């Protein structure tokens, strides 16, 4: 086979766990917080999949053996292969949490590359799967570059395939005859039938097993329970109804919250703000939830004028922490990539990769955020805003700001348009 190179990113998430009356546990909703990331921004499609519980487990007792979920996520013509390694732990107050370590690589056929690094590089070197240990907040140096030059050897025999081909999905693998990760991925790929690949490895139970092509369980009890769930089809139906009701309630509640907060802010405005200055509340309902509400009180942007553009460049390159009190975190707004005439737009974002700093309204400067890692994926976005002189995929990630990009406030005051690109020089 021709040599292939996989660029693998990672990030980690900790979710609180809710105990149910029967002693099982269910991870809580994703609040958007993550750590140990090598990617500047989690793709929205992956963010949404996590928020919908597509990597969620339900289990009885604590999870002693790491579980692994792999799936392909596609949205707007872009595919990502994602592998999540899940463990559980107790904090000092004996509260149970689920720890997720995600590995992601662009492309719908990249699950094998991620598995290759997990098995051939990490597990062979350290003797275990690469789990996330909460409290271990060391920043990974960069993305993983894994080169594959030979096809992995399959452990599946002819009689295995005969049985698998005659089995409807999801294929349940008995614990008495477990397969390796490579085999699980191969089975799921063959059974996908032009659907996104999805498999689960070493699990007790799943939120919706019908979403997967193959599931390998850890015990006979888990096998019987999942077998009954699949036969009845109840999990999929109940889950769909519950989520539909949840979404309806969530939107109604968020609407009430926004209206009440806006009323309070309008009251404050009359006594604390000069005439004409509006305070506006904007909630991110698509990524908010009732428990762990993620919306924020977002006032008009911080406007603290820097002396000159050259002062800004000097401070940014020497000590960017001096700018923290005057920056607004922003990101590129997703637009129709096929419409080349559509201007580049900027919007406020808590996890934005860029800093917006105003000299005076309506104009402002745009810079990369402090310590931004410009990897090949980030480069595809940042090159639309900055001229990146000397950038190389395998070169240094260190850069010097030569000129910030220029933006202007668009009608409505909540978005900004790029009017002049900036310039970065890489060492």
N, C-alpha and C positions, 0 to 999 in steps of 0.2 A: 504494500500500500504506500502511496506517496506520503511524505512526512507532513504532519499537521501540527500547527502551533495554536494552543488555546490560551487566551488571556482571561484569567479567572479572578474575579473580584470577590470580596467577602464583607459581611457585616454581621453584627450580633444583636439579638433582641431578648429581653427578659419580660415574661408575662406573668402577672399574678394568677394564682390557681384558685378556683372556687370549689369547695368540697360540697358534694351532693349528699342527700339523705342516705343513699345506699353505700356510701363510702368511696365512690369514684370521684375523680377530679376532672374539671373542665378549665382549660386556660381562658383567661379573660380576654377582652377585646384589645386589639393592637392600638396603642395610643400615638404611634408615630415616632416614638423615641427609639434610637438605635445607637450602637457604639462600635468601636473597633472597625471602622469602615475604611475600605480602600477606594471606594467610589464616591465621587463628589455629591451625587444625588441618586437616590434609589429610583429606578424607572417607575413611572406611575403605574404601569401594568402590574409590576411586582408588588408595589405598595398596596394596590387594590386587592390583589390575590391574598395577601397576608391579612388584610382587613376583613375579607370575606370568610376567613377561616379555612382556606384551601390547604394550609399546612398544619391545621390544628389536629391534635389528638385528644381522645378521651381515654382514660385508663383507670384501673382499680389499683389503689396503692401507689407507691412511689415507683418511678421508672428507673430500675437498676441498670438495664442495658440500653445504650443509646438507640433511639429509633431514627430512621432515615426516610425522608420523603423526597422524591424527585419528580419534577414535572416540567413540561414546556409551557410557557406562557406567551401568548401572541396577542398583540393589539396594534391596530393601525398599520399592519404589514410588517411589524418588527417583532421578532421572536427572541426570547431569552430562555436558556436552560438553567434551572435552579434546583439545587440540592440543599435541603435543610437537615441538619443533625440536631436532634432534640434530646435533652436530658432534663431531669428534675433535681431540685435541691431544696434544702430547708435553710431559711435564714436564721440568725441568732435567736429570733423569737418563735422559732418552730413554725413559721408560715411557709407553705409550699409554693414554689415558683417553677415555671418551665423556662429553660434556657435554650434558645434557638441560635445556631450558628449557620448562616446562609452562605452558600457559594453560588455565584452566578457567572454565566458566560454567554455572550451574544451568539445567537444561532439556534435553530431548532434541533440540530444534530450534535450538540455539544455536551449532552449529559455524560456520554462515554469519556470525554476529555476530563470532566470534573471527577468522575469516578476513578479514572486513571491516576490522577494526582493523589486522591485520597488513599487509594490502595497501594500504588507503586512507590509513592514518595513518602507520605506521612505515616501510614500504618506500618509499612516495612521498617521505617526508621525508628518510630516511637512505640510500636506494638499496640496501638489503639487508634480509634477514630478521633479526628480533630474536633473535640467538643468545645463549647464555650464555657469558661469558668467565670461566673460573676465575681466581680472584684478584680479581675485581671483586665485592666484597661490599657495595656500597652498597645500603642498604635502600630498596626502592621506597617512594614516599611513601604510596600507597594503591592500592586497586583501580582498574581502568580502567573508565571509563564511556563506552561507545561507542553513539552514536545512529545508527540506520539509518532513512532515510525513503524510499529508492527501491530497487527490486529490482536486483541486479547484472546487467549485460548478459551473456548467455550467448554463448560463442564456438562452441558446438556447432551443427553444421548438420544438416539432415534426414538426409543420408546417414550421418552419424556415428551418429545414434540408431538407424537401421535396423540398422547393424552391431552396435552395442552391445546392442540388444534381442535379437539372435539369438546372443549370446555368453553362455556360462555363466560364473558367478563362480568365481574372481576374474577380472575383466576386466583383461588386461595391456595397458598402453599402450606402444607402441613409442617409443623415444627419437627417431626421425626426425620424429614428429609429436606433440610434447608439448602438453599442455593446461595451463591455469592452475589454481590452487588452487580457485577458484570452480567450475570445470567438473568437477574431480575429485570435489568434494563433491556436486555435483548428480547425477553419474553414480551414485555410491555410494548416495545417497538413493533414487534410482529403482530400483536393483537390490536394495535391502535386503530387500524383501518381508516387512515387519513385523519384521525382525531389527534389532538395534542397528547403526547405521551405523559402518563402519570402512573407512578408506582409507589408502594410503601414497603418498607423493609424493617423487620423486627418490631412490629407494633402490637399492642394489645387490642386496641379498637380505634376506630376512626369516626370523625363527625359524619362523613357521607361516603361510605365505601363504594357506592356506585360510580363515583368520579374516577376510579382507578381501574387500570387494566389488570394489574396483578398486585396481590397483597401477601406478604410473608409474615406470619404471626409468630409470637414467642411461646405460646402454650396451647395445649389441647383445648383448654377451656375457652381461650380467646378464639380459636378456630371454630368451635361449635357456636359461639355467640355471633361471630361475624357471618357464619353460614346461615344462621337463622335470620339475621338482619337482611342479608342479600335475598333470601328466598321470599321474605315477606314484603320487601321493598318499602318498609315503613319509614326507614331513616330518611330516604330522599324526600318522601312526601311531607313528613312532619317538618323537616328542616326547611323546605321551600316555603311552607305556610308560615312557620315561625319567623323566618327572615322577612317575608313580605309584610307581616303585621308589625315587626320591629321597625322596618324602614318607614312605614306610614306614621307610627307613633313618634319616631325620632324626628321626622320633619316637622310635625305639629309642635312638638316640645321646643325644638330649636327656634321655630318661628316665634313662639311666645317669649322665649328668652331674649331673642334679638330685639323684639318690640319693647320689652320692659327695660332692657339696658339702654336702648336708644332714648326712651323717655327720660331715664335718669340722667343721661349725658346732656340732653337738651336742657334739662333743668339746671345742671351745673354750668352749662355754657352761658346762661343768662347772667350768672353772678361772677364767673371767673374769667371769661374770654372776651376779647374785644369784639365789637360788631363785625360781622362778615366772616369771622373765623369759625368754621364748622368742625365739630367733632363727630366722627362717624364710626359706627360699630359694624364690622364685617366678620361674619362667622364662616368657617370653611365646612359647610354642612356635608359635603361629599366625603370628608375624612374625619368627621366628628362622630362622637357617640355619647350616649347618655351617661355611661360610666366612664370617667376619665375624659370629660369634655375637652376637645382640643381647640375650640374657637378662642379668640383672643380679643381684648379691647384694643382696637387699633385706631389710634388718633391720626390726625394729619401727620405727614412725614416730619421727622426731625430736621429742622433747618437751622444749622449753625454754620455760618459762613467761614470757610478757610480764607486765608489772606489772599493768596494767589494760587494759580494752577501749579507753579513751580514749587511753592511751599508744600502743597499737597503731595507732589511727587517725592520731594525730599523726605517728608515725614513718613510716607508709605514705605519707602525703601529702607529707611534707617530704623524706625520704631513704629510700626503700624498700630500698636496698642494705643498710641496717643489719639487715634481717630475713633476709637470705639464709641465714645459718647455722641459722636455726630453722624454715625453711619446708619443707613437704613438697609436691612437685608432684603435683597430682591433676587428674582430669577427671571429667566426668559419665559414669556408666556407661550404656551403651545399654540401653534397656528397651523394652517393648512400648508404643509411643506411643498405642495405642488404649485402653490401660487407665489411665483417669484416676485411679483410686484407688491406683495403685502409687506409693509414695513415691520422691522423687528420691534417687538413690544416688550416692555419690562413691567413686572408687577411685584408687589410686596410678597414676601415669603419668609416664614420663620426659619426654614432651612436653606435659604437661598445661597448660591455660590458667589454672589456679587455684592459689592457695597455701592450704595447710591449716596453721594454726598453733594449737598446743594451749595452753590456759591450764592445764588439768589434765585428766587422763583421767577420764571418757571423752569430755568435751566439748571442742570446738575452734571456732576462728574460720575463716571462709572468705573470701578476697579474690580479685579478679582478679590474675593475675601481673603483675609489673612491666612497664610499657610495652605492655600488651595493646591491640591495635588492635581496637576494637569496630565492625566493619563491619556491613552489613545481615544477613549470614549469621550472624556471631557473635552479633548482637543477639537473634536468634531463640532462641538457647540461654541467653544470659546473663540474659534477662528472666525466666526461670523461677526464677532464684536471687536476683536483685536487682531492686528497684524502680529503674527508670532514669528519673529525673526530668529533663525537658528534652531527652531524646534525640531527634534528628532525623536521617533518613537522609542528608541533604545537609549536616548541620551539623558542628560540631566533634566530634572523637573524644576530646578531653581531658575527664577527669572527676575528681571529688573523691569520695573514700570518706567517706560519712557514717556508715555502720554496716556492719560485716562481717556476713555470714550466720553462723548458728549451726548446728553439726552435732553429732551424737552418734555414738559408735562403735557399730556393729552387732555382733551375735553373730558370733564368729569373728575379730574384730579386724582385718579386711582391707578393710572397707567402712564408709562413714559415711553417715548419713541426715540430710537437711535437716530441721531443726526450726523454724527461723525465718529468713525471707529478710533479706538485707541491703539497703542503699540506696546508690545512686550519684547524683550530681548532675553533669550535663554543662554545660560552659560555653557 
